[in-house]
Amino acid sequence: MTWHKATNPLVLTVMKPVILICGCRKYEPYLDAAIRRMSRPEWTVIGLLGDPSIKEPTWDKTRHVLTIPNADTYEALPAKLHAGYSWLFERLPGIPGIFKTDDDIVFDLNFLAKVIEANRALPYWGVTASICEAANVKETTITARFEDKSIRPAHQAAVYCFGSGYWISAAALPHIRDAGADYATSVLEDVCTGFVMNRAGILPNRTRVPFTEMPRNAQLLSVAHS
């Protein structure tokens, strides 16, 4: 992956699929560990962080981390992911797609590599898919993840892929880019992505890939590359 001068800001040029790992400042060591764990020649791994104190996205080529000028909270996660997707869409026009996951998900990487290669033309698929009716966010989710425990926001209805791992193809990425208003008013990133895809007439495929969601602890930091 290299930087190239362009008429506008610096542009990243890479033709491989992108593995986009969502992290946050609170658990930054886990993002670095996930980037190391998931690094393989078949794709390019990029970690995503938010920082509301900066004015422009920044790219740390040593760590492979993109930091965008968004809040780094769970409530702001949809807007943060939208900013990351939009930045990558603009600067990586040749990629076949983006596989989004989180820093606490451990995959069978050999299996994942084969699945991405076989299904890169599908617009939208994930390792887990479900149907979600429009409703208030569950109070248990707010208590566990939100900074503001008092809010009771609602989310859209969607057939969606869980945020633990899903693929958006290059052909489907423009729908994400153009949905900034939806992501700005949403609180569940994966449901919002499903909502945007459904509106474009795209329903997800479920593609089985072995994975484990692990607690953020010393064991997760030490999981080896596979």
QUISULFEN-V16396 format. One record per run of one state. SS is the DSSP state (helix for helix, strand for strand, loop for the rest). FROM is the first residue (numbers start at 1). TO is the last residue. If there is no record, write none. Layout:
BEGIN
ss & from & to
SS & FROM & TO
SS & FROM & TO
END
This chain:
BEGIN
ss & from & to
loop & 1 & 1
strand & 2 & 4
loop & 5 & 10
strand & 11 & 13
loop & 14 & 16
strand & 17 & 22
loop & 23 & 24
helix & 25 & 38
loop & 39 & 42
strand & 43 & 50
loop & 51 & 57
strand & 58 & 60
loop & 61 & 64
strand & 65 & 68
loop & 69 & 76
helix & 77 & 91
loop & 92 & 96
strand & 97 & 102
loop & 103 & 104
strand & 105 & 107
loop & 108 & 108
helix & 109 & 119
loop & 120 & 123
strand & 124 & 126
loop & 127 & 128
strand & 129 & 132
loop & 133 & 134
strand & 135 & 136
loop & 137 & 138
helix & 139 & 145
loop & 146 & 153
strand & 154 & 155
loop & 156 & 157
strand & 158 & 161
loop & 162 & 164
strand & 165 & 169
helix & 170 & 177
loop & 178 & 179
helix & 180 & 184
loop & 185 & 188
helix & 189 & 199
loop & 200 & 204
strand & 205 & 206
loop & 207 & 210
strand & 211 & 213
loop & 214 & 217
helix & 218 & 221
loop & 222 & 226
END
